[in-house]
Amino acid sequence: MKTKRQVWVIALLAATALLATDCKKDKDALPFFLLGGDEAASGTGTTSEGETSSGTTVSTTNTDVTGEGDFEFQTTETIDININVTDDNGPVAGANVSVSDTDSEETLYQGVTDENGNASGTIEVTPETENVGVTIQVGDETIEQEVNTDNLQEINRSVVIDGTANTGTVADSDGDGVSDENDHYPQDASRSTLVLVPSADGQVVAYEDLYPSPGDADFNDYVVKVNNELDLDSSGKVVRIRGRYQHIARGAGYSHTLHLTLPGNGTVSRSIYSSSGSLESETSNQGSLTAIEIMPRSNTTISQSNTGTSQAFAAGKYAEVEIILDSPLARNELGRAPFDLYVKVINTGKEVHFPGMYFETDGSDRYMDSNGFPWALSVPKSWSWPYESANISDAYPDFESWYLSMGQENRDWYERSVEGEVFPYVNDGALAAYIRAGFKNGSILWALLAIGIAGLFAMFVYREKAHDS
């Protein structure tokens, strides 16, 4: 009997060591194999050699641009993409260029090189996006490069393929130049790529409504959960925009309507649903995309404020909107998601926009107060807003260092709140986050194995004690 117990003790110690070892692993320590191109760190005016998937020599000149952009209280960043592909015969047209998040594998951009071998566009990244992967496909040839996004403003790469690139023949049912394998809409030549902005998690947008007077900085006067999708054509331009907007908090006595302004013209289809999902109304309009009404008066779209300490969350109504553009737009013309989304305050007649969009004649930002503080914030995921009259700096201690450093420190400030200072909209705690991440990188499997062995050990000891008694 003593020998059996010793065996179980050894097994338990091994499981514990295995779990402890895994918890110390750094995901960045795992190898990432490149099929040609630069390493993760970006550079300026550097040329490196690699190979395509079939062994063809490739030279890449990296002129990426890094640096600190203008700080506009945004929690996401946009990065311009400029890729040029040539071979011994000159520009390579028809090469498929895509950019994706190396962690989530979400597609951020896709486009086909033109007659000059160029593909260009813009991606949007959150603080969680540390690296992106650039993939260039020319027929059966594949070139992959990984790029670090820290303070990155532009990805500029000139790729030279040794010899003649074999574009080959690929299945392309709609003839838009994007293979069926890479085409999200293989039967629709007007669009080829679906992009979730700023990410699949969507974002929470919060407004203060006392503009132009400074507010109380609790950012709960009007709060909306937003999910946006973009459809890109084969050149990487935006042709359709879809959004889901749910009213989730209203900590103000004022009433508001929610609006969106975009450049250009198009057809706007809007459906309003009750909080339980029942369709309440449908509208469709064609024309200018200025001042589109997304949600009607806020005193009709939510049943309770969702900002009080004694309240449990109750969702409000939501709108689903699709905009089909008359002419494709370059991604950088839209700006960061949720784009120019703003509230109109019925009581004061004022609009509340994000900073960085509208300026006075003297160059000052119309939507930054005298202290350089905004009336609107967006957070790139689900987020618990401060309770009524709880200052955001008290609710989120890292917020102050984030904005005082002009966005260079604590970019994920919204991840750490003070208990009792925020409304419990997000009930997804640290354990759930660890489990999600664990399934992604495999560590949770080791953890479950260790827990299982420990459980068997405990059951064995209990049976042995019962037997001995």
SEKE-431471 format. One record per residue (C-alpha): residue number from 1; x, z, y. Coordinates in steps of 0.5 Angstrom, whole numbers. Layout:
(NUM,(X,Z,Y))
...
//
This chain:
(1,(0,0,0))
(2,(6,2,5))
(3,(9,-5,4))
(4,(2,-9,5))
(5,(2,-5,12))
(6,(9,-7,14))
(7,(7,-14,13))
(8,(1,-14,17))
(9,(5,-10,23))
(10,(11,-15,22))
(11,(5,-21,23))
(12,(2,-17,29))
(13,(9,-16,32))
(14,(10,-24,31))
(15,(3,-25,34))
(16,(5,-21,40))
(17,(12,-24,41))
(18,(9,-31,41))
(19,(3,-30,46))
(20,(8,-26,51))
(21,(13,-32,50))
(22,(8,-37,52))
(23,(5,-33,58))
(24,(12,-34,61))
(25,(12,-42,60))
(26,(12,-46,66))
(27,(8,-52,65))
(28,(13,-56,70))
(29,(19,-54,64))
(30,(15,-59,59))
(31,(19,-66,59))
(32,(15,-72,63))
(33,(18,-78,60))
(34,(18,-84,65))
(35,(18,-91,64))
(36,(22,-93,70))
(37,(23,-91,77))
(38,(25,-85,81))
(39,(24,-77,79))
(40,(19,-73,82))
(41,(23,-71,88))
(42,(21,-77,93))
(43,(27,-80,97))
(44,(28,-85,103))
(45,(32,-92,102))
(46,(34,-90,95))
(47,(34,-95,89))
(48,(34,-93,82))
(49,(34,-97,76))
(50,(29,-96,70))
(51,(25,-100,64))
(52,(18,-103,63))
(53,(15,-100,57))
(54,(18,-106,53))
(55,(25,-105,56))
(56,(25,-110,61))
(57,(30,-108,67))
(58,(26,-106,73))
(59,(29,-104,80))
(60,(25,-99,85))
(61,(27,-98,92))
(62,(24,-92,95))
(63,(22,-91,102))
(64,(17,-86,102))
(65,(16,-82,108))
(66,(15,-74,108))
(67,(14,-69,114))
(68,(9,-65,117))
(69,(3,-68,119))
(70,(-2,-66,125))
(71,(-5,-59,123))
(72,(-13,-60,123))
(73,(-15,-54,119))
(74,(-16,-58,113))
(75,(-15,-56,106))
(76,(-13,-63,103))
(77,(-8,-68,105))
(78,(-9,-76,105))
(79,(-3,-80,103))
(80,(-2,-88,104))
(81,(0,-92,98))
(82,(4,-98,99))
(83,(7,-102,93))
(84,(10,-109,93))
(85,(12,-112,86))
(86,(17,-118,85))
(87,(20,-122,80))
(88,(26,-127,80))
(89,(20,-132,82))
(90,(18,-128,88))
(91,(12,-124,89))
(92,(8,-122,83))
(93,(0,-123,84))
(94,(-5,-119,80))
(95,(-1,-113,78))
(96,(-5,-107,77))
(97,(-3,-101,81))
(98,(-6,-94,80))
(99,(-5,-87,82))
(100,(-7,-81,79))
(101,(-7,-74,79))
(102,(-1,-72,73))
(103,(-5,-66,72))
(104,(-12,-67,71))
(105,(-11,-75,70))
(106,(-16,-76,75))
(107,(-16,-83,78))
(108,(-14,-83,86))
(109,(-13,-90,87))
(110,(-13,-97,84))
(111,(-12,-104,87))
(112,(-9,-111,85))
(113,(-3,-114,88))
(114,(-5,-120,93))
(115,(-1,-126,93))
(116,(5,-123,97))
(117,(5,-118,91))
(118,(3,-112,95))
(119,(-2,-107,94))
(120,(-4,-101,99))
(121,(-9,-96,100))
(122,(-10,-88,101))
(123,(-11,-82,96))
(124,(-13,-75,98))
(125,(-10,-69,95))
(126,(-12,-62,94))
(127,(-6,-56,94))
(128,(-7,-56,87))
(129,(-4,-63,86))
(130,(3,-62,86))
(131,(5,-69,83))
(132,(2,-76,82))
(133,(3,-81,77))
(134,(4,-89,80))
(135,(3,-94,74))
(136,(4,-101,75))
(137,(1,-106,70))
(138,(4,-113,69))
(139,(1,-116,63))
(140,(3,-112,57))
(141,(9,-109,62))
(142,(8,-102,64))
(143,(12,-98,69))
(144,(11,-91,71))
(145,(13,-87,76))
(146,(12,-79,78))
(147,(12,-77,85))
(148,(12,-70,88))
(149,(6,-69,94))
(150,(10,-64,98))
(151,(9,-66,105))
(152,(9,-73,103))
(153,(5,-78,108))
(154,(7,-84,105))
(155,(9,-87,98))
(156,(13,-94,99))
(157,(16,-97,93))
(158,(19,-104,92))
(159,(19,-106,85))
(160,(23,-111,82))
(161,(22,-114,75))
(162,(28,-117,72))
(163,(27,-124,70))
(164,(20,-127,70))
(165,(14,-122,69))
(166,(9,-124,64))
(167,(2,-123,67))
(168,(-1,-125,60))
(169,(-8,-126,59))
(170,(-13,-120,59))
(171,(-20,-119,58))
(172,(-24,-119,65))
(173,(-31,-120,64))
(174,(-33,-120,71))
(175,(-27,-124,74))
(176,(-25,-119,79))
(177,(-17,-119,77))
(178,(-18,-112,74))
(179,(-18,-112,66))
(180,(-24,-109,63))
(181,(-20,-103,60))
(182,(-18,-101,67))
(183,(-25,-103,70))
(184,(-30,-97,71))
(185,(-35,-103,72))
(186,(-33,-109,68))
(187,(-39,-113,69))
(188,(-39,-112,77))
(189,(-34,-116,81))
(190,(-36,-112,87))
(191,(-33,-106,85))
(192,(-28,-103,80))
(193,(-26,-96,81))
(194,(-29,-90,81))
(195,(-26,-84,85))
(196,(-28,-77,86))
(197,(-26,-74,93))
(198,(-23,-69,94))
(199,(-23,-68,87))
(200,(-28,-67,81))
(201,(-29,-60,84))
(202,(-33,-62,90))
(203,(-32,-58,96))
(204,(-36,-53,100))
(205,(-37,-54,108))
(206,(-38,-48,112))
(207,(-40,-49,120))
(208,(-40,-44,126))
(209,(-46,-46,130))
(210,(-45,-43,137))
(211,(-41,-49,140))
(212,(-38,-49,145))
(213,(-38,-41,145))
(214,(-33,-38,140))
(215,(-37,-36,134))
(216,(-36,-29,130))
(217,(-31,-33,125))
(218,(-35,-31,119))
(219,(-36,-39,117))
(220,(-43,-38,114))
(221,(-48,-40,119))
(222,(-49,-47,115))
(223,(-46,-48,108))
(224,(-47,-54,104))
(225,(-44,-56,97))
(226,(-41,-63,97))
(227,(-39,-68,92))
(228,(-37,-75,94))
(229,(-36,-81,90))
(230,(-32,-87,92))
(231,(-33,-94,89))
(232,(-27,-99,90))
(233,(-26,-106,90))
(234,(-20,-109,86))
(235,(-16,-109,93))
(236,(-17,-102,93))
(237,(-22,-102,99))
(238,(-29,-97,99))
(239,(-35,-101,98))
(240,(-40,-96,96))
(241,(-40,-88,98))
(242,(-45,-83,94))
(243,(-46,-76,96))
(244,(-49,-70,93))
(245,(-51,-64,99))
(246,(-54,-58,97))
(247,(-55,-52,102))
(248,(-53,-46,99))
(249,(-52,-41,105))
(250,(-55,-40,112))
(251,(-53,-34,116))
(252,(-56,-36,123))
(253,(-62,-35,127))
(254,(-61,-42,129))
(255,(-64,-48,126))
(256,(-60,-54,124))
(257,(-60,-61,121))
(258,(-54,-64,117))
(259,(-51,-71,119))
(260,(-46,-76,117))
(261,(-43,-82,121))
(262,(-39,-87,118))
(263,(-36,-94,121))
(264,(-39,-100,120))
(265,(-46,-102,117))
(266,(-50,-101,111))
(267,(-56,-99,106))
(268,(-57,-92,106))
(269,(-61,-89,100))
(270,(-63,-82,100))
(271,(-67,-77,96))
(272,(-69,-70,97))
(273,(-70,-65,91))
(274,(-72,-58,91))
(275,(-67,-53,89))
(276,(-70,-53,82))
(277,(-69,-61,82))
(278,(-76,-64,83))
(279,(-76,-70,87))
(280,(-79,-69,94))
(281,(-78,-75,98))
(282,(-74,-82,98))
(283,(-72,-86,104))
(284,(-68,-93,105))
(285,(-65,-96,111))
(286,(-61,-101,113))
(287,(-56,-102,119))
(288,(-51,-98,123))
(289,(-48,-92,119))
(290,(-48,-87,125))
(291,(-52,-80,125))
(292,(-55,-81,118))
(293,(-59,-75,117))
(294,(-57,-72,110))
(295,(-61,-66,110))
(296,(-68,-64,114))
(297,(-68,-57,118))
(298,(-65,-52,115))
(299,(-71,-47,116))
(300,(-74,-51,111))
(301,(-68,-53,106))
(302,(-66,-46,104))
(303,(-71,-40,102))
(304,(-66,-34,104))
(305,(-60,-33,108))
(306,(-55,-32,102))
(307,(-50,-28,107))
(308,(-53,-21,106))
(309,(-49,-15,101))
(310,(-56,-14,98))
(311,(-58,-21,96))
(312,(-56,-25,89))
(313,(-55,-32,90))
(314,(-61,-37,91))
(315,(-60,-44,91))
(316,(-63,-49,97))
(317,(-65,-56,97))
(318,(-60,-62,95))
(319,(-60,-69,98))
(320,(-57,-75,94))
(321,(-55,-81,98))
(322,(-52,-87,96))
(323,(-49,-92,102))
(324,(-47,-99,100))
(325,(-43,-102,105))
(326,(-44,-109,108))
(327,(-36,-110,109))
(328,(-31,-106,105))
(329,(-27,-101,109))
(330,(-20,-99,108))
(331,(-20,-92,105))
(332,(-16,-89,111))
(333,(-22,-91,116))
(334,(-26,-86,113))
(335,(-21,-80,113))
(336,(-21,-74,109))
(337,(-28,-72,105))
(338,(-33,-70,107))
(339,(-31,-75,113))
(340,(-35,-74,119))
(341,(-40,-69,116))
(342,(-43,-65,122))
(343,(-49,-60,124))
(344,(-54,-61,130))
(345,(-56,-55,132))
(346,(-63,-55,134))
(347,(-64,-49,139))
(348,(-58,-51,143))
(349,(-58,-59,142))
(350,(-50,-59,140))
(351,(-47,-62,135))
(352,(-41,-59,131))
(353,(-36,-63,128))
(354,(-29,-62,124))
(355,(-23,-62,129))
(356,(-19,-68,129))
(357,(-24,-73,130))
(358,(-27,-73,138))
(359,(-22,-71,144))
(360,(-23,-70,151))
(361,(-20,-75,157))
(362,(-14,-70,157))
(363,(-13,-71,150))
(364,(-15,-64,148))
(365,(-19,-63,141))
(366,(-27,-63,143))
(367,(-28,-58,137))
(368,(-22,-53,137))
(369,(-24,-47,142))
(370,(-19,-44,147))
(371,(-16,-40,142))
(372,(-14,-47,138))
(373,(-20,-45,132))
(374,(-25,-49,129))
(375,(-32,-49,128))
(376,(-32,-52,121))
(377,(-28,-51,115))
(378,(-28,-55,108))
(379,(-25,-52,102))
(380,(-24,-56,96))
(381,(-28,-53,91))
(382,(-33,-48,90))
(383,(-32,-42,95))
(384,(-35,-35,97))
(385,(-36,-35,104))
(386,(-35,-28,108))
(387,(-41,-24,109))
(388,(-45,-24,115))
(389,(-40,-21,121))
(390,(-34,-21,116))
(391,(-29,-24,119))
(392,(-26,-30,115))
(393,(-19,-27,116))
(394,(-21,-20,113))
(395,(-25,-23,107))
(396,(-19,-28,106))
(397,(-12,-25,108))
(398,(-8,-31,107))
(399,(-12,-35,112))
(400,(-9,-32,118))
(401,(-2,-34,115))
(402,(-4,-41,113))
(403,(-7,-43,120))
(404,(-1,-39,124))
(405,(4,-43,120))
(406,(0,-50,121))
(407,(-2,-51,114))
(408,(5,-50,111))
(409,(4,-43,108))
(410,(-1,-41,103))
(411,(-5,-47,102))
(412,(-9,-44,97))
(413,(-11,-38,101))
(414,(-18,-39,99))
(415,(-16,-37,92))
(416,(-15,-30,94))
(417,(-21,-26,97))
(418,(-22,-18,99))
(419,(-28,-15,94))
(420,(-34,-13,98))
(421,(-32,-18,104))
(422,(-35,-25,101))
(423,(-42,-27,98))
(424,(-41,-27,90))
(425,(-43,-35,90))
(426,(-37,-36,85))
(427,(-37,-32,79))
(428,(-31,-35,76))
(429,(-26,-30,75))
(430,(-19,-30,73))
(431,(-20,-30,66))
(432,(-24,-36,66))
(433,(-19,-40,70))
(434,(-14,-38,65))
(435,(-18,-40,59))
(436,(-19,-47,63))
(437,(-12,-48,64))
(438,(-10,-45,58))
(439,(-14,-51,54))
(440,(-11,-56,59))
(441,(-4,-54,57))
(442,(-5,-51,50))
(443,(-3,-44,51))
(444,(-10,-41,50))
(445,(-9,-44,43))
(446,(-3,-39,42))
(447,(-7,-34,45))
(448,(-13,-35,41))
(449,(-8,-35,35))
(450,(-5,-28,37))
(451,(-12,-25,38))
(452,(-14,-27,31))
(453,(-8,-24,28))
(454,(-9,-18,31))
(455,(-16,-18,30))
(456,(-15,-19,22))
(457,(-10,-13,23))
(458,(-15,-8,26))
(459,(-20,-10,20))
(460,(-14,-9,15))
(461,(-12,-2,18))
(462,(-20,0,18))
(463,(-21,-2,11))
(464,(-15,2,9))
(465,(-17,8,12))
(466,(-24,8,9))
(467,(-21,7,2))
(468,(-16,13,3))
(469,(-21,17,5))
//
